[in-house]
Amino acid sequence: MDTFPKCSVCHQEFTLKGPVPYLLPCLHAVCETCVTSAAGGVISCSTCQREVNLTDTSLQKDAVRQKEIFHLTVKHRPTELLCTHEDDGNQAACWCQECEEFLCEYCQNMHSSFKLSRNHAVHNFGDITPQNLEIETNCSIHKRYPLDLFDKSCDMCICSMCRRGEHADHEVGYLDEAAEGVTQRIEQHGKDLSALLSRQQTHLQSIRQDTQLTNRTQDRFRKTIEHTFRSLRSQLDQREKELLIDLESQTRETKTTLHALEASCEEHHARCTDISGYIRKCLLYASKSVLLQLETTVEGMTRTCLETASPETHDVPEAVFNTNGLSKLKSDMSGFGNITTLKEDSEGGTPEDKQTQTDDDYLADLEQKHEMELAKLKSTIALDNERTEQLQQLTDKLNADANNMKLMLAEKEQSCQVASENIHHLQTFLIDFPTEGCVHLLKTGVADRRMVLHCLHLKYDKDRANLDKVHINTEGDLVNRKSDTRPAGKGRLKKYHGTCSTVPLPRAGCPQYWEMKSRVSLDKTAPEDLLILQVGVCQEEQRDLGHLIGGRPGSYCMNIAHCTKHGGICRETRKEWECVLHQPDTLPNTAGASHTLHYGVVYDDARKKIVFIDVKENKVISTSDNVDSSQPLWPMFGVYNPHLLTVSMTLLVGSDINMTEEKKAMIVKAL
C-alpha cells in the first residue's frame, strides 16, 4: 500500500476528512491543527529542523498533497467514503468530477437519468487516476467563464472577461502555455536533483567501499602482525600490544572520518530525495495554477540543494605494515614495527642533464616541441571536456528514462496485482455456487458477487401441481387443463391454479434469474376480469391460500388478465397488496388469436429487489424494492380458464437461457 503523507510536526497521517495540509517553505507539510496551535507563532519542521515564523510567512494549502490524499483514500480505503449526494449513509461507489460529489449506486442511477447531469464525467473508484482528478476552475468573479488565461503582470489566472476589464493593458498569455513553461522548468529542477542524487549515490558507495577496504586492510595487517610476532613472542609481547593499539587508533580515526563523511552525505541525500519526491508529486498531482504558485519555492529549494551539496571526493590514507630488516630487528626489539599511512611520493625524477643548455638550436627545438605538445594537450583537454559533457547529458537522459521505466513498471505491476486480486475474488465467491445452472458476469472485470448473475436450474414440482386445474404434459410444459390420468394426492396444491418450484430460491447474495415462455390461444373473446396466467414468488405459507398469490403478504407477481379499467387484456404487476403497474394491450382480445409471451424474473436477495422483464420487447416491466426476504421465497406458476383459452407455459432455466449483452445491461440498470 502507498504511504499516506504525514504532518511534519505532529506526525499524524493526513486523512480526507481530517485537518487540511499546509505547505511549508521547505516543501514539507503541516496540518491545520498544528498551524492554528503553533506556540509563539513558530513552527519547527521535524523533518529538516527548519523553523518558520508564521507572522512573517503566509502558508498556502498544499493542493498537491490534498489530491494525493484523495487519490490514496479512493485507492486503498474506499469503504470510508459515503454518498454525499443524499447524505443517506450509503457506501459510495463512484465520484462525479463536475459535481465533486461521491455517489452510491442509487444516486448514480438518478444522476445519469437527469438531463442536466447525464453527460457528467462519473468515475468508478477503480478507474480514478491522478489525471482525471483535474477539475476545470471557473472565475470567482465571472462564474460562467473558465480560468484559461494567465496575467504575467499580476501573476494570476484570469478568464476572458477579466482580460477585457481591469487586465486589458497587461501582458496576458494562455494558461496552458504558461503552465507548460513552468512544467518544463520544474521538470528540469527534477532532472538536476536526479543527477545530484546519482552522483551522491556514487559518492556514498565509494565511501562504503573505502570503509570495507579499511576493514579488510585491518584484518590483513592483524594476521600479518600476529604471524610475525608469533616467532618472537618471548621478546615482542609488549611491542605487539603497542602496535595493535596504534593500529586500532589509526583505524578508528580513519573510520570516524569516513563515518562523518557518510552521515553528512546521507543527510544531504535525504533532503534532496524529499524535494525530488515532492517535485514528482507536483508533476503528477498539481494543477496548472498550483504549478505556477509552487515554481518559486521549488526553484529555491533546488538551488539550495545544488549549492550546499557536500564534496563528492575524499582522501583516505592507506595504512601499511613495514617488516623490512626483520633479522636486524630481532636484536633490537624495542624499536621494531610501526603503523604508518601510505602517502604518494611527491618527489619527481630529475631529467637527465644534456649539458647543452646554452645551445641555441637545442633550446629553439625544445621550445617548438613544447609548444606543439601544449597545443596538442589543449586540444585533448577540449575534446575530453566535450565528451564529458556529452556523457553527462547521456547519463541524465538515461537516469530520466530509467525513472520513467520504473514508474511504468510500478504501474504495470500494480495493474497486474489488481487483476490478480480480481481473479482471486472471482474464484473465491464462485467456488460455492451450485453446480447446476449457469453463471454470467454482469460487468467484466468487477470482482463483486453482486455483479454475478446465476441462471437457476429450476423445475416444476409435479408432485404439488393442482391436477384438478392444470397438469404438466410429456414435454414438461404447464397446461391449463386438469389431469385425466393422475388423481390429486397428499401434499398437492388444492386452491392455487398451477404449481411451484421443487425448492425455494437460495440466499446466494447475487442476482438469480429464470424465464417463462407461454403460448396463449383465445377460443373466445375474453370477458371482464378473465385471468390468463400468473408468474411470481411468495412465502411458503402463502402458496395455497387462494387461486392466485397476488394481494398477500410476502408475494410479488405479474398477471396477464382482462382489465375493466382499460377494456382490454393488460399486464399487471403487484407487490403484496399494492398494484405497481398496469400496461394495456398486452395481446389482442380476439377469438382465435394466438400469441407467445416471453418473460424473465430477477431476484436479488442482497439488494432486496425483484424485477420483471419482457424478453421479447427487451425492456424492464417493473422493479419492486425492499422485498421481504426474511423467509425463503418460492417461484409460482399459474395458468387459468381452460373453457375460454389454452395456455402452455415452458420454463427456461440454466444454459437454455440466451443471455445477451443487451439483456445483461438491462438487468444491471434495473438493479
C-alpha positions in Angstrom: 0.0 0.0 0.0 1.2 3.5 -0.8 2.2 5.6 2.2 -0.2 8.4 3.3 1.6 11.7 3.9 2.1 12.8 7.5 2.3 16.1 9.3 5.9 17.2 9.8 5.1 18.5 13.3 2.7 16.0 15.0 3.4 13.1 12.6 -0.3 12.2 12.3 -1.4 10.8 8.9 -3.5 13.1 6.8 -7.0 11.9 6.0 -9.6 13.0 3.6 -11.9 14.4 6.3 -9.1 15.4 8.7 -7.2 18.7 9.1 -6.2 20.3 5.8 -2.4 20.1 4.9 -0.5 23.4 4.5 2.8 23.7 2.6 5.9 24.9 4.4 8.7 26.8 2.6 10.8 23.6 2.8 8.1 21.7 0.8 7.1 19.6 3.8 3.5 19.5 5.0 2.0 20.6 8.3 -1.7 20.0 9.4 -4.1 22.8 10.0 -4.3 21.9 13.7 -0.5 22.4 14.2 -0.7 25.7 12.3 -3.5 27.1 14.5 -1.9 25.9 17.7 1.7 26.9 17.0 3.4 28.2 20.2 4.6 31.7 19.7 3.6 31.6 16.1 6.7 29.5 15.2 6.5 26.0 13.6 9.6 23.7 13.6 9.7 21.1 10.8 10.9 17.9 12.4 12.0 16.5 9.0 14.6 19.2 8.2 14.7 21.1 11.5 13.8 24.4 9.8 11.8 26.9 11.8 9.0 29.0 10.2 7.7 32.2 11.7 4.0 32.4 10.8 3.9 36.2 11.4 6.4 36.7 8.5 5.3 33.8 6.3 1.8 33.1 4.9 1.2 29.4 4.4 -0.9 28.2 1.5 -3.0 25.0 1.4 -1.0 22.1 -0.1 -3.2 21.4 -3.1 -0.7 18.7 -4.3 -1.0 16.6 -1.1 -4.8 17.2 -0.9 -5.2 15.5 -4.3 -2.7 12.8 -3.2 -4.7 12.1 -0.1 -7.9 12.0 -2.1 -6.4 9.6 -4.6 -4.9 7.3 -1.9 -8.1 7.2 0.0 -10.1 6.2 -3.1 -7.5 3.6 -4.0 -6.9 2.0 -0.6 -9.7 3.0 1.8 -12.9 3.2 -0.4 -15.0 1.8 2.4 -14.5 5.0 4.4 -16.3 7.0 1.6 -20.1 7.6 2.0 -22.5 9.1 -0.5 -22.5 12.9 -0.3 -25.4 13.5 -2.7 -28.3 12.5 -0.4 -26.3 12.1 2.9 -28.1 8.8 3.3 -25.2 6.9 4.8 -24.9 4.5 1.8 -21.5 3.2 0.7 -20.1 5.4 -2.2 -19.3 3.7 -5.4 -18.1 6.4 -7.8 -17.1 10.1 -8.0 -18.6 12.8 -10.2 -15.8 15.0 -11.4 -18.0 18.0 -12.3 -20.3 17.9 -9.2 -17.4 17.0 -6.9 -19.6 14.5 -5.1 -19.4 10.8 -4.0 -22.4 8.8 -5.3 -23.8 5.5 -4.2 -25.3 3.1 -6.8 -28.8 4.5 -6.3 -27.7 8.1 -6.6 -25.5 7.2 -9.6 -28.6 5.8 -11.4 -30.5 9.0 -10.6 -27.6 11.2 -11.6 -27.3 9.5 -15.0 -31.0 9.8 -15.6 -31.2 13.6 -15.1 -30.8 15.6 -18.3 -28.6 18.2 -16.6 -26.1 15.7 -15.3 -26.3 12.7 -17.6 -23.1 13.8 -19.5 -21.0 14.4 -16.4 -17.7 12.6 -16.1 -18.5 9.9 -13.4 -15.6 7.6 -12.5 -15.8 4.4 -10.6 -13.2 4.2 -7.8 -11.1 1.6 -9.6 -10.8 3.9 -12.7 -9.7 7.1 -10.9 -6.2 8.3 -11.7 -4.3 11.5 -10.8 -5.0 12.8 -14.3 -8.8 12.6 -14.1 -8.8 14.4 -10.7 -8.1 17.6 -12.7 -11.1 19.9 -12.4 -11.6 23.0 -14.6 -11.9 26.0 -12.3 -14.2 28.9 -13.2 -13.5 32.5 -12.4 -14.6 33.6 -8.9 -15.9 36.9 -10.4 -17.4 35.8 -13.7 -18.8 32.5 -12.6 -19.6 31.0 -16.0 -16.1 31.6 -17.5 -13.2 29.3 -17.0 -9.8 30.4 -15.9 -8.0 29.8 -19.2 -5.6 32.9 -19.3 -2.6 33.9 -17.2 -1.7 37.5 -16.4 2.1 37.8 -16.3 1.9 41.3 -14.8 -0.3 40.3 -11.9 1.0 36.7 -11.7 -2.5 35.2 -11.5 -5.0 33.2 -13.6 -7.9 35.1 -15.2 -10.8 34.5 -17.5 -11.7 36.1 -20.9 -14.0 38.6 -19.3 -11.2 39.7 -16.8 -9.0 40.1 -19.9 -11.4 42.7 -21.3 -11.7 44.5 -18.0 -9.1 45.6 -15.5 -6.4 43.4 -17.1 -6.8 44.8 -20.5 -3.4 46.6 -20.6 -1.5 43.7 -19.0 0.8 41.1 -20.6 -1.6 38.1 -20.8 -1.0 34.6 -22.3 -2.8 31.3 -22.4 -2.8 29.4 -19.2 -1.8 26.2 -21.0 1.3 27.8 -22.4 2.3 29.4 -19.1 1.7 26.1 -17.3 3.7 24.2 -19.9 6.7 26.5 -19.3 6.5 26.0 -15.6 6.2 22.3 -16.1 9.4 22.2 -18.2 11.3 24.3 -15.6 10.1 22.1 -12.7 11.0 19.0 -14.7 14.5 20.5 -15.2 14.7 21.0 -11.4 13.8 17.4 -11.0 16.5 16.3 -13.5 19.1 18.5 -11.8 18.3 16.9 -8.5 18.2 13.4 -10.0 21.7 14.0 -11.4 22.9 15.2 -8.0 21.3 12.2 -6.3 23.0 9.9 -8.7 26.4 11.5 -8.0 25.8 11.4 -4.3 24.8 7.8 -4.5 28.1 7.0 -6.3 30.0 9.0 -3.6 28.2 7.1 -0.8 29.0 3.8 -2.5 32.7 4.9 -2.7 32.7 5.8 1.0 31.2 2.5 1.9 33.7 0.6 -0.3 36.6 2.5 1.4 35.2 1.6 4.8 35.1 -2.1 3.7 38.6 -1.7 2.3 39.8 -0.2 5.6 38.2 -3.2 7.5 39.9 -5.7 5.1 43.2 -3.9 5.5 42.9 -4.0 9.2 42.1 -7.8 9.1 45.0 -8.4 6.8 47.5 -6.5 8.9 46.2 -8.1 12.1 47.1 -11.5 10.6 50.5 -10.3 9.4 51.4 -8.8 12.8 50.2 -11.9 14.7 52.2 -14.2 12.3 55.3 -12.0 12.6 55.3 -11.8 16.4 54.4 -15.5 16.9 58.1 -16.4 16.3 59.2 -13.6 18.6 56.6 -13.9 21.3 59.0 -14.1 24.2 60.7 -10.8 23.2 57.9 -8.9 21.4 54.8 -9.3 23.5 54.9 -5.8 24.8 55.7 -4.3 21.4 53.0 -6.3 19.7 50.5 -4.8 22.1 51.7 -1.3 21.4 51.5 -1.8 17.6 48.0 -3.3 17.9 46.9 -0.3 19.9 48.5 2.0 17.4 46.6 0.2 14.6 43.3 0.4 16.4 43.8 4.1 17.0 44.6 4.9 13.4 41.8 2.7 12.1 39.3 4.3 14.5 40.3 7.8 13.2 40.0 6.7 9.6 36.6 5.1 10.2 35.5 8.1 12.2 36.4 10.3 9.3 34.6 8.1 6.8 31.5 7.8 9.1 31.3 11.5 9.4 31.5 11.9 5.6 28.9 9.2 5.2 26.5 10.8 7.7 26.9 14.3 6.1 26.3 12.9 2.6 23.3 10.8 3.7 21.7 13.8 5.4 22.0 15.9 2.2 20.9 13.0 0.1 17.8 12.6 2.2 17.0 16.3 1.9 17.4 16.2 -1.8 15.3 13.0 -2.0 12.4 14.7 -0.2 12.5 17.7 -2.5 12.8 15.4 -5.6 9.9 13.3 -4.4 7.7 16.4 -3.9 8.6 17.6 -7.4 7.4 14.2 -8.8 4.2 14.6 -6.9 3.8 18.2 -8.3 4.1 16.9 -11.8 1.7 14.1 -11.0 -1.0 15.9 -9.0 -0.6 19.6 -9.2 -3.0 21.7 -11.4 -1.7 24.3 -13.7 -2.4 27.2 -11.3 -0.8 25.3 -8.4 2.3 24.7 -10.5 2.6 28.5 -11.1 2.4 29.1 -7.4 5.0 26.5 -6.5 7.6 27.4 -9.0 9.5 29.9 -6.9 9.5 27.7 -3.8 10.6 24.6 -5.7 13.3 26.6 -7.5 14.7 28.0 -4.2 14.9 24.6 -2.5 16.5 23.1 -5.6 19.1 25.8 -5.8 19.8 25.4 -2.0 20.4 21.6 -2.5 22.7 22.2 -5.5 24.7 24.9 -3.7 25.1 23.1 -0.4 26.0 19.8 -1.9 28.8 18.1 0.0 32.1 17.5 -1.8 32.0 14.3 -3.9 35.6 13.3 -3.3 37.5 12.3 -0.2 41.1 11.3 0.7 41.5 8.2 2.8 45.2 7.4 3.7 46.1 3.7 3.2 48.0 2.0 6.0 50.9 -0.4 5.5 52.9 -2.6 7.8 56.7 -2.5 7.2 58.7 -5.7 8.0 61.9 -4.8 6.3 65.1 -5.6 8.3 63.3 -8.3 10.4 66.6 -10.1 11.1 68.2 -6.9 12.4 65.1 -6.0 14.4 65.3 -9.3 16.3 68.3 -7.9 18.1 66.6 -4.5 18.5 63.2 -5.5 19.8 62.3 -2.2 21.5 62.0 -0.2 18.3 60.7 -2.9 15.9 57.5 -2.3 13.9 55.3 0.7 13.2 51.9 1.5 11.6 52.1 4.3 9.0 49.8 5.7 6.3 50.8 5.2 2.6 51.4 8.5 1.0 52.0 9.2 -2.6 55.7 10.0 -3.4 55.8 13.7 -4.1 59.4 13.8 -5.3 59.6 13.6 -9.0 62.5 12.3 -11.0 65.3 14.7 -12.2 65.6 15.0 -16.0 68.9 13.9 -17.4 71.4 16.8 -17.9 72.3 17.0 -21.6 74.9 19.7 -20.9 73.6 21.6 -23.9 71.5 24.3 -22.1 73.5 27.0 -23.8 72.9 25.6 -27.3 70.5 28.0 -29.2 69.5 25.3 -31.7 68.6 22.9 -28.9 66.6 25.5 -27.0 64.7 26.5 -30.1 63.8 22.9 -30.9 62.9 22.3 -27.3 60.6 25.4 -27.3 58.9 24.4 -30.5 58.4 20.8 -29.2 56.9 22.2 -26.0 54.5 24.5 -28.0 53.4 21.6 -30.1 52.8 19.4 -27.1 51.0 22.2 -25.3 48.7 22.8 -28.3 48.0 19.0 -28.6 47.3 18.9 -24.8 44.8 21.8 -25.1 43.1 20.1 -28.0 42.9 16.8 -26.0 41.5 18.7 -22.9 38.8 20.4 -25.1 37.9 17.1 -26.7 37.7 15.4 -23.2 35.6 18.3 -21.9 33.2 17.9 -24.8 33.0 14.2 -24.3 32.4 14.6 -20.6 29.5 17.0 -21.3 28.0 14.6 -23.8 28.4 11.7 -21.3 26.8 13.8 -18.6 23.8 14.6 -20.9 23.6 11.0 -21.8 23.7 10.0 -18.2 20.9 12.4 -17.3 18.8 11.1 -20.1 19.4 7.5 -19.1 18.5 8.3 -15.5 15.3 10.1 -16.6 14.4 7.1 -18.9 15.2 4.7 -16.0 12.9 6.6 -13.7 10.1 6.7 -16.3 10.6 2.9 -16.8 10.4 2.3 -13.1 7.2 4.3 -12.9 5.8 2.3 -15.9 6.8 -1.0 -14.3 5.3 0.0 -11.0 2.0 0.9 -12.7 2.1 -2.3 -14.6 2.8 -4.3 -11.5 0.0 -2.5 -9.7 -2.4 -3.3 -12.6 -1.3 -6.9 -12.5 -1.8 -7.0 -8.8 -5.3 -5.6 -9.1 -6.1 -8.1 -11.9 -4.8 -10.9 -9.7 -6.9 -9.8 -6.8 -10.0 -9.6 -9.0 -9.4 -13.1 -10.3 -8.8 -14.3 -6.7 -12.1 -12.6 -5.6 -14.0 -14.1 -8.5 -12.6 -17.6 -7.8 -13.4 -17.1 -4.1 -17.1 -16.2 -4.5 -17.7 -18.5 -7.5 -16.4 -21.6 -5.7 -19.5 -22.1 -3.6 -22.0 -21.6 -6.5 -24.2 -24.7 -7.2 -23.0 -26.9 -9.9 -26.4 -26.8 -11.6 -27.4 -23.7 -13.6 -25.3 -21.2 -15.4 -23.2 -18.2 -14.2 -22.7 -14.9 -16.1 -20.7 -11.8 -15.2 -22.9 -8.7 -15.5 -19.8 -6.4 -15.5 -16.5 -7.7 -16.9 -13.5 -7.3 -14.5 -15.6 -6.4 -11.5 -14.8 -8.8 -8.6 -18.1 -8.3 -6.8 -20.5 -11.1 -6.0 -23.5 -8.8 -6.6 -22.3 -8.5 -10.3 -22.7 -12.3 -10.9 -26.0 -13.5 -12.5 -27.0 -17.0 -11.6 -29.4 -18.6 -14.1 -31.1 -21.1 -11.7 -31.8 -24.7 -12.6 -35.5 -24.6 -11.5 -38.0 -27.4 -12.1 -41.8 -27.5 -11.9 -42.9 -29.5 -8.9 -45.1 -32.2 -10.5 -46.0 -33.6 -7.1 -47.6 -30.3 -6.0 -49.3 -29.4 -9.2 -53.1 -28.8 -8.7 -54.3 -31.6 -11.1 -57.9 -30.5 -10.7 -57.0 -27.4 -12.7 -53.7 -27.9 -14.5 -51.2 -30.6 -15.5 -47.6 -31.0 -16.8 -47.5 -32.6 -20.2 -44.9 -35.0 -21.6 -42.8 -32.1 -23.0 -42.6 -30.6 -19.4 -44.9 -27.7 -20.1 -47.6 -26.4 -17.6 -51.0 -26.6 -19.3 -54.4 -25.1 -18.1 -56.2 -28.4 -18.3 -56.9 -30.8 -15.5 -55.2 -34.2 -15.5 -57.2 -37.2 -16.6 -54.7 -39.8 -15.5 -53.4 -38.8 -12.1 -55.6 -38.1 -9.1 -54.8 -35.3 -6.7 -52.8 -36.7 -3.8 -51.5 -35.7 -0.4 -49.3 -32.5 -0.5 -50.7 -31.1 -3.7 -51.9 -27.6 -4.1 -55.7 -27.5 -3.7 -56.7 -23.9 -4.4 -53.9 -22.4 -6.5 -54.4 -22.9 -10.2 -50.8 -24.1 -11.0 -47.7 -25.3 -9.3 -44.5 -24.1 -7.6 -40.8 -24.9 -8.0 -39.4 -28.0 -6.3 -37.2 -25.9 -4.0 -37.3 -22.3 -2.7 -34.9 -19.7 -4.0 -31.5 -19.9 -2.4 -30.0 -16.9 -0.5 -26.9 -16.6 -2.7 -26.0 -13.0 -2.2 -26.2 -12.5 -6.0 -28.9 -11.9 -8.6 -30.8 -15.1 -9.7 -32.7 -15.4 -13.0 -35.3 -17.6 -14.8 -37.6 -17.2 -17.8 -41.1 -18.4 -18.9 -42.3 -18.7 -22.5 -46.1 -19.0 -22.7 -48.2 -19.8 -25.8 -51.7 -18.4 -25.4 -54.7 -19.1 -27.8 -58.1 -17.4 -27.2 -61.0 -19.7 -28.1 -63.5 -16.9 -27.4 -63.3 -13.2 -26.7 -62.1 -12.7 -23.1 -64.8 -11.3 -20.8 -64.1 -8.8 -17.9 -61.7 -9.9 -15.1 -60.6 -13.0 -17.1 -57.3 -14.3 -15.7 -54.9 -15.9 -18.2 -51.6 -16.6 -16.4 -49.5 -15.6 -13.4 -45.8 -15.8 -12.6 -44.2 -14.6 -9.3 -42.8 -15.6 -5.9 -44.3 -15.9 -2.4 -43.5 -17.2 1.0 -44.3 -20.8 1.8 -47.5 -20.3 3.8 -48.9 -18.1 1.0 -48.7 -20.7 -1.7 -52.2 -22.3 -1.5 -54.4 -19.7 0.2 -56.3 -18.9 -3.0 -56.3 -19.5 -6.7 -53.6 -16.8 -7.1 -50.9 -15.2 -4.9 -51.4 -11.5 -5.5 -52.6 -9.3 -2.8 -51.0 -11.3 0.0 -48.1 -10.5 2.3 -44.7 -11.8 1.1 -45.9 -12.2 -2.5 -44.7 -10.5 -5.7 -46.2 -11.4 -9.1 -47.2 -10.4 -12.6 -50.6 -11.3 -14.0 -52.0 -11.3 -17.6 -55.7 -10.7 -17.4 -58.7 -8.7 -18.9 -58.8 -5.3 -17.2 -62.1 -3.4 -16.7 -60.1 -0.1 -16.4 -58.6 -0.3 -19.9 -61.2 -2.6 -21.5 -58.5 -5.0 -22.9 -56.0 -7.6 -21.9 -53.4 -5.9 -19.6 -50.2 -6.8 -17.9 -50.4 -6.1 -14.1 -47.6 -6.3 -11.6 -48.3 -6.5 -7.8 -46.2 -6.1 -4.7 -48.1 -7.7 -1.8 -51.4 -5.7 -1.6 -50.2 -2.9 -3.9 -50.8 -2.7 -7.6 -47.5 -1.5 -9.1 -48.2 -1.1 -12.8 -50.9 -1.6 -15.5 -49.8 -1.9 -19.1 -52.8 -2.3 -21.6 -52.9 -4.1 -24.9 -50.6 -6.9 -24.0 -52.2 -9.1 -26.6 -55.3 -8.7 -28.9 -58.7 -9.7 -27.4 -59.9 -11.5 -30.5 -61.4 -15.0 -30.7 -58.9 -17.3 -32.5 -56.0 -15.1 -31.7 -52.7 -16.8 -30.8 -49.7 -15.1 -29.1 -46.4 -16.0 -27.5 -45.4 -14.2 -24.2 -41.8 -14.4 -23.0 -41.0 -13.0 -19.5 -38.0 -13.1 -17.2 -37.7 -12.7 -13.4 -34.7 -11.4 -11.5 -34.5 -12.0 -7.7 -31.6 -10.2 -5.8 -31.7 -11.0 -2.1 -28.6 -8.8 -1.5 -30.3 -5.7 -2.9 -33.8 -6.9 -1.9 -35.2 -6.4 -5.4 -37.5 -8.4 -7.8 -37.5 -7.3 -11.5 -40.0 -8.5 -14.2 -38.7 -8.3 -17.8 -40.4 -8.6 -21.2 -37.8 -10.7 -23.1 -39.4 -10.2 -26.5 -39.6 -6.4 -26.2 -36.2 -6.3 -24.4 -37.4 -3.9 -21.6 -38.0 -3.9 -17.9 -41.6 -4.1 -16.9 -41.3 -3.2 -13.3 -39.0 -3.3 -10.3 -40.0 -4.0 -6.7 -37.7 -2.7 -3.9 -37.5 -3.6 -0.2 -38.5 -7.2 -0.9 -39.1 -9.2 2.4 -36.6 -12.0 2.2 -36.8 -12.9 5.9 -38.3 -16.2 4.8 -37.5 -18.3 1.7 -39.4 -17.3 -1.4 -40.9 -20.0 -3.8 -41.3 -19.4 -7.6 -45.0 -19.8 -8.6 -46.6 -20.5 -12.0 -50.3 -20.3 -12.6 -52.5 -20.9 -15.8 -56.3 -20.3 -15.8 -59.7 -20.6 -17.5 -59.5 -23.6 -19.8 -63.1 -23.2 -21.1 -62.2 -19.9 -22.8 -58.5 -20.2 -23.8 -55.5 -22.5 -24.0 -52.2 -21.7 -22.1 -48.9 -23.7 -22.3 -46.1 -22.4 -20.2 -42.5 -23.5 -20.7 -39.9 -23.0 -18.0 -36.5 -21.8 -19.4 -33.6 -22.2 -16.9 -29.8 -22.6 -16.7 -27.9 -22.7 -20.0 -31.2 -22.8 -22.0 -31.5 -19.1 -21.4 -30.0 -16.9 -24.2 -28.1 -14.3 -22.1 -27.1 -11.4 -24.4 -25.0 -8.4 -23.5 -28.1 -6.2 -24.1 -30.0 -8.3 -21.6 -27.2 -8.0 -19.1 -27.1 -4.2 -19.4 -30.9 -4.1 -18.9 -30.6 -6.2 -15.7 -27.7 -4.1 -14.4 -29.7 -0.9 -15.0 -32.8 -2.3 -13.3 -30.8 -3.4 -10.2 
